[in-house]
Amino acid sequence: MTKKKVLFLCVHNSARSQMAAAFFNRICGEEFEAQSAGLSPGKLNPIVVEAMQEAGIDISGNKTQGVFDVFRSGQLFAYVVTVCSEAEAEGCPIFPGTTTRLHWPFPDPSKFDGDHDEKLAQTRSVRDMMEAKIESWCAENCALTAG
């Protein structure tokens, strides 16, 4: 069976889209293959890497990539999911082409205030909301998990 491709997009490809792709591959990986990209790719957020390691997923070796690089690769995606917050909606990248577009807004961990522990706690909250959203979506849309 050929896996359907899913692309998660956010602004910097340093946090939310990375988390979403990792969870998607873990939860829906038998039917879907997820990637992530950003409008202006930065470097991985170390607090996000830490929060994901707590969830048993190592994204420390992931690279960030630009949405235009993915577009130029010619890949086709069954779904393109933006994970930018509502406040960033205008700056959230788009991906041209025929696809089903979804928008799942999550707060941006790079904008969290406080010391390391406070930022980590907020990032855990986003991580857990994202995992729950993806589990729910996969339960509804994956033939292997649908009953």
Secondary structure, DSSP 8 states (H G I E B T S, - for coil): ---EEEEEEESSSSSHHHHHHHHHHHHHTTTEEEEEEESS-----HHHHHHHHHTT---TT----BHHHHHHTT---SEEEE---GGGGGGS----SS-EEEE-----GGG--SSHHHHHHHHHHHHHHHHHHHHHHHHHH-TTT--
